[in-house]
Amino acid sequence: MTMIERLREDVRTVFSKDPAARSLPEVLCCYPGLHAVWLHRLAHWLWLRQFRLFGRLVSHLSRWLTGIEIHPGATIGRRFFVDHGMGVVIGETAELGDDVLLYQGVVLGGTSLERGKRHPTLGNGVTVGTGAAILGPITIGDGAKIGAGSVVVRPVQAGATVVGVPARPVGRPEAARAIDLRHGDLPDPVVRAISEVLERNSRLESRVSDLEASLARLAPIEVEVAPAREGQMEDLEVQVRRALGKVLDPGIGMSLSACGFVHDVVVDGQHARVELKLDDPQCAFKDYFEREVRRRVLSLDGIQDVSVRFLEDGAGAPVSGIAELERSAG
């Protein structure tokens, strides 16, 4: 590939990876990520021909002009793009494959003072989110995605998505596909683990309650059945609210009732309707709350089905995209 063809490919890469790119003059004049790539190619060419000082000077000039620091010894493949690249740092022994996309603040750094391979190797089609750090001579497989703000210190399988500090996989590796890193919509493995622990604890509580009830039946006690009272429905509503007081918010360590998240409870015959108004409509524990509220309320005598509805923080309107959930106990 000739130099002109390579430059044209770099420009096409900008248009394909940044929907904000509108015209050729804009891309040529206003994209520091593109300028950094071109200057790095010159610095790398000088570096390989033992003009190390001149290579470092070009790299330093590029850092001053673009805010992107790429060591001239780093190896970068085709169609590489840095989007809004201020603060990006790529170390000397880093190796990047083709079609790699980096966002601002990404660090491909080392963890050793010894000479030799100290920086990561990124495969083809890797996407690294804003503020992520990949440290040490580790390998990031083809098509992997690194979530924003993650710190990666272990190898990542091809096609996997990792998030967190330290970064952990959030699902099974996926087949290679078009770049679609949604920085604000990545799974949270910590939330998932906490939710699972709470659900297991809740199931254990139910089993203990069932065992206690079975033991009580082994020693029968005469119980006088009281006639139904006019306030029985109100008592059942109180029981529902008491059951909601046992549902904890893992992020705060308090119950839904104590947090003020229980907006309304209505009991109509054998049906209970629970309305929750969270302080964060995008709460990561929303699915856990739905399951746990239904389980707690359905365990009450006299309740056959329950619906859960989430409200906005405003005038009690349902949160968009959250449907009312109903399930019969039978």
N, C-alpha and C positions, 0 to 999 in steps of 0.2 A: 504494500500500500504506500503510495506516494505521500509526501508531506501535505499537499493540497487536499488529497482525499481524506487524510486523517483530520485535518482542520474542519472540513465539511462535516465529517462524521461527528465531531465534537459539538458542532453547532446544532446538528439534528438531534443529538442527545439532549441538549437543553430544552428544545421544543417538546420532546417526547416525555420528559420527566418533570417539567414545570409548567402547569397550565397558565401561569401568569405571564409567560413569554409571549409577546404579541408581534414583534417585528424583528427583522434581522439587525437593523441598526441598534435597537434596544439591547439585544443579546450581546452584540459585539462590544458595546460601550458600558453596559451596566451590570454585567454578571461577573462578580469577583471569582466565583467558582470556576468559570471558564478560563479566566485569566490565570488563576492559580495552576490549573492543569497545563496550560501552554508554557508557563514559566518553569514548571517542574520538569517538563520534557527537555527543555534546554539545560536546566541544572543537572538532570540525570545524565544527559549526553556528555556534559563536561566531566561529571563524576566518573563515568565509566572509562573515560580517556585519561584518567589520572590528573585532570585539572581540578583537584579537590577544592582549592581555595576559591577559584572562580565559581565552581558549582555552589559552594556555600554562600558566596556573595549574591548570586542570582536568587537562591532560596531566601536569603535575608531580605532582599528587595521585594520579593513576592509576599513575604510575611508583612512587610510594612505597607504594601499597596492594597492587599486583599484581606488581611487579618487571618489568613490561613497559612499554617506552618507545615510544610512538607519537606522532610529531609531529602536532599538530592540522592541519597542512596536507596530510598524506598522504591519498590517496583510496583508500577500501577498498570493495569490492563486497559483494554479499549472501553469506550463509552462510559468512562468514570465521570461522575457528577457530584459536586458538592452544592447542596441547596442552602442558601443563606449561610455561608460557611464561616462566619466570624467565630474564632476560637477553636477551630479544628486543628488538631495536632496529629501528625503521622510520623512515626519514628523511623530511624535509619533502616532497620532490617524488616520493616513491614512489607508484606506482599499482598497485593490486591488483584483479584481476578477481573474478568470482564463484567460490565453492567452493574458495578457497585454504586450504591447511592448512600451518601452520608449527609446528615443534617447538621445544623450548627452545634458547636460545642463538643463534638465527638473527639475522643482521645484514643488513639491506637498507640499505647505506651508500653514501656518495658518494666520489668520487676527485678532486674539484676544489673549489677555494675560490671559484670564480666563481658568481655568481647565475644562476639558470635551472635547467634540468633537470639534476639531479646524481645522482639515485637510480634504481634499476631499475624496470621495468614488468613485472609478472607477469600472464600471461594467465589465462584461466579454468581451474580444476581443477589448478592447479600445487601440487605437494607439495614442501616443503623440509625436509630431514632435520636432525637435531640438530647444532648447532654450525656449520652452513654459513653462508658469507658470500657475498652477491651484491653486487658493488661496481660503481658507475658507472651511467650512463644507458643500460643495455643492456635488451634485451627477452627475456623468458623465455616461450616459446610456450605455447599452450594444452596442458594435460595433461602438461607436462614434469615430471620428477622430479629433484631435486637430492639427491645422496647425503650422508649425514652427514659433517660435517667438511670438505666441499668448499669451495673458493674459486673462485667463478665471476666471471670478468672479461670474458667474451665472450658474445655472444648465443647462446641455446639454441633449437634448432628445436622446433616443436610435437611433443609426444609422445616426445621424446628423454629419455634418462636419462644424467646426467653425474655423474662422481665424480672425486676427486683434487684435487691442488694443483699447478698450476691445474687446474680441472675439465675433463675431456675426455669425449666421448661414449663409451658402452660398447656401443653397438649401434644398429641402425637405428631411426628413430622408429616408435613403435607407435601404433595407433589408441587413441582415448580409452577408458578403462575405469575401473572402480571403483578407488579409492585403495588401493594395496597396496605401500607403501614398506617393504621389509624392510631395515632398517638394517644388519644383520649378514650379509646374503646378496646383496651387490651385486658384479658383476664387477669385476675389477681390470685396467684396460688396461695398466698397467706389467708385471704378471705375464704377461699375454698376449703382450706384445711381447718380453719376455725369453725366454719359452718358444719363441716362433717363431724368434728368433735362434739359440738353442741347437740347435733341431731342424735348422735349415739348416746350421749348422756341423757337426752330426753327419753329415748327408747328404754334405756335402763331404768329410769324412774318409773315408766309405765309398767315395766315387768315387775319391779319391786312392789308397786301398788297392787297389781294383780295377785302376787304371791301373798301379800298381807290379807287381801280379801279372801283368798282361798283358805288361809289359816283360820280366819275368823269364822268361816262356815263350818270348819271341823268341830267347833265348840258352839253349837247353836244357842242363841239367846233369844228369849221371847221378846219381841218388839211390838209395842202397841202402835198400830197404824193410825196416825192422826188424820182427821178429815182435811180435805183440801181447803186452803185458806184463800181469801180474796186476793191477798198480796203474793200469791205463789209465783205469778209471772215476774213480779218485781224481784223476788228472791232469786229466780233463775238468771235474771240479768246481772244481779250482783255476783252470782257464781261465775258468769262469763267474764266479768271484769276482774274477778279474783284470779281466774285462769290466765288472763292476759298479763297479770302481774308476775307470772312465772316465766314469761318470754323475755329473755335478756337481749339487749343490744350489745353485741360483742365489742363494738367500737367504743362504747362508753362504760360498759360494765354495770348498767342499770336496766331495770325492766322497762317495757314499753309504757306502762302506766306512770312510772316514776319520771320518765323522760318527757311525759306529756304528749306522746305520740298517738294515744287512743282518742280519736276525735268523737266517735259516737258508737254506741252499742244498742241495737234494737233486736228484741226477741219477739217473734210473731209465731205463736204456736210452737212447733218443733223446729222452726227455722231461726237462725241467728245471723244478723248482718253486722259485720265489724268494719268500721271505717278508720283508717290510719292516716295521719297527716305527718309525714316525716319532714325534718328540717332540710334534708337533701333529697330531692326527687330522684336523683341518680344513685341513691344509696346502694352500695355493693351487696348488702345483706337483704335486699328486698325479697328475693326468692326464698331465703331462709325464713323470713318473717311470715310469708304466706303459708308455707308448709307447717311451721310450728304453731301458728294461730289456729289453723284448721285442726291440727291434731289435738291441741289442748282443749278446744271448745267441743269437738266431737266426742271427747272422752266423758263429757258431763251427761248425767242421766236426764233425759227429756229433750236433748238436742239431736236431731236426726240429720240435719244438713246445715252448712254454714257457707257464707259468702264473704270474701275479703275484698275491700276496695281501698285503693290508695288515692289520697287527695293531694292537690297542690297546696303550697303554703298560703295561697290566696283565699278566695271566697268559697272554698270547698268544692271546686270543680274537679272532676276526675283527671288524673294525670294521663296525658295522651299516650296511647300505645299500651296502657295497662288495662286489660279487660277484667271484668268482674269474674271471679272464680267461684264455682259452685261444685260441690261434690256431695253425693248422698252417702250417709254412713252405711246404708244397706247395700 
